């Protein structure tokens, strides 16, 4: 029970538990491929037992360094000998990057008839997740991907639009007037009547710094 398909056979659930957590190419693996990986994982267990953390980065998922052996691993486990995370040499590291996953959900309000209607202009709630992808040279996987944040980071729009004060035209949600250049922030007009913005000094008044 619980067998998983291989390219030329089946993988039992007990052997599947012993494979690398970063391994994802099971269906294209042969029985011999799995046997070689199980041998690699048995050898890795010896490294995990010898691993001595000298530096730790992260809170949930952690990047651990053993500077004496020049090894590193990525794991959530506290007991490395029991969890047997993949222990890699420094030289196996080939790259690292951070991916930001953005999701957008439109917010709506209740109309006079009780039905949901869109704001004008539309309002959105944004959520962000941050993932680290460590690229490695390994025969059984080529990247170690894990999330930095425990829960998504949410950014909600302002509930009410504020009327701009006299001399200011930089409030969010306003459309730029025709013929005027836009500032570097989306949906904002450039703020006017500020010192240092191509204004002529008034006669008899000193200029600001």
N, C-alpha and C positions, 0 to 999 in steps of 0.2 A: 504494500500500500504506500501511496505517496511518491511513487517513482516519477522521475522527470525525464523527458525525452532528450536523447543526445543524437548526434548525427548518425551513429551506427549502433545505438543501444540505449540503455536506460541508466539513470542515476538515482540511487536510493536516497531517501531523505536524510539518513545518518551521514552519508558522504557529502551531501549537499551542504550540511551545516558546517563542515570542515573547510569548505572553499573560502577563498578571499571574499570579504564583503564588497570589494570593489570590482569583482569579476561579474561580467554581464553577458558573455558570449557563449552561454551554455549550449544553445541549440546547434551551433556550428562546431562544437567540440566533439571529438571522438572519445571513445573509452580510454584510449592510450593518453590523450591530452589530459583527461581528468586524473589518471593515475600519476602522471608527472606532476600535476599541480598538487595533489595530495602529498607527494614526496617533498615538494617545495614547502608546503605548509608545515610538515613535520619538522623540517630543518628550521623554519621560521620560529617555531615554538621555542627552540633552543635560544635564539636571539632574544625573543620576548622575555624569557626567564632571566637573561643576563642584562637586559636594558636597565640603565640607571638614569633617570631623568635629571638633567642639569638645568634645563630651561623649559618653561611651559608657556604657551600662548593660547588664549581663549578661555571661555567659561564652560559652555556645554560641550561642543566639539573642541578638542584641544590638539594643537601641534606640539609634540614633545620632541626634545632634542637630547641625545646622549652624546655629549661633545667628546668624551673619551674614546668611544668607538666610532664616532662620526656617523651616527645613525639618527634617523628621524622616523616618526610615525604619526598618524592622524587617528584619533580614537576618542570615544566617550567613556571608555572603561577605566576603572580605577585599578583593577588587578590585571596587569598586562599578561602575566603568565597564564591566567585563566581565560582571558578573552582572545589571546593570540592575534593581535592586530599585525598587519604587515609591517615589518621592520625593514626599512630601506637605507642604503648607503646614501651619503650626501651626493655622491656622483650620479645617482639615479635621477636626481632632480633636473628637469629640463625647462621648466617655466612655471609661472604663477600669474593668475589674473583674478579680478573681482568682477562678477556679473551682478547687475542690478535689475531685478524683475519688477516692472511697474504694472499695476492693474488700476483701471479707472472705472468707477461706478457713478452713473448720473444720479443726482439728487432731484427729487420732485416734491412739489407741494400740493396741498389739497385745494382744488378749485371750488367755485361756488356751488357746483352740482355734486360735490363730494368725491369727484374723481381726481386722480392724480394728473397734474399738468406740469409741463416743463417750465423752469424758471427762464426768464429772459433778461440777460443772456444765460445760457445753461450753466449749472453748477455741478461740479464733480468732486467726489471723494477719491483720493489717491491712496494706494497702499504699496509699500515697497518691501521687497525681500532681498537680502544681500548674500551672495554665495561666493565662496572661494573655490577656484579650480586649480589644483596643483597638478601639473603635467609631469609624468615620470616615464622612465625607461624600464619597463617590466614586461616579462613575457606573457602575463595573464591580464594585465589592465594597463591603460595608458594615462589615466587621470584619477585623482581623488577629489571628489566634489562634495562639499558640505556647506551648510548654511551657518552664517554668522549670528543672525538674530534668532532668539527663541520664539518670537511672535512677530507678525507683520507690523510695520511702522505705518500708521495712518495719518494722513493730512486732510483736514476738512476745510471747506471754504468758509468765509465769513458768513454768518447768518443774515446780516443786514448790510446794505450798502450805505456808506457814509457820504454825506454831501461834502465836496471839497471846500476847504476854507478859501477865503479871498486870496487870490494870487497863487493858488496851488492847483495844479491840474494833473497830479500824479497818482490819483486814487485807482485802485484795482477795479477792473470791470468796465472802464470807460473806453469808448471807441475813439481812435485818433481822428481829429478833424482833417478834412480834405486839404491837401496842400502842405500839411505840417509834417515834419519828420518825426518818426517814433523814436522813443528812447530805447535803451538796450533791454528793458524788462517788458515782457509780453503784456499787451493790454493796457499800457500806461502811456500817458503823454509826458513829454519832457516838462519838468518843473520850471516855471518862469520867475522873473523878478528876483533871482538870486545873484549875489555878487559873483563876479568872475565868469558870467555866461554871456560874453559878447555884448555887454551893456555899456553905454556911454556914461561916464561919471557926471553927476549933476554939478552944476557950477557952484563953487564955494564949499563943496563937501569933500572931505578926504575919502579916498577909496579904502575899502577894507583890505585886510591882508590876503 
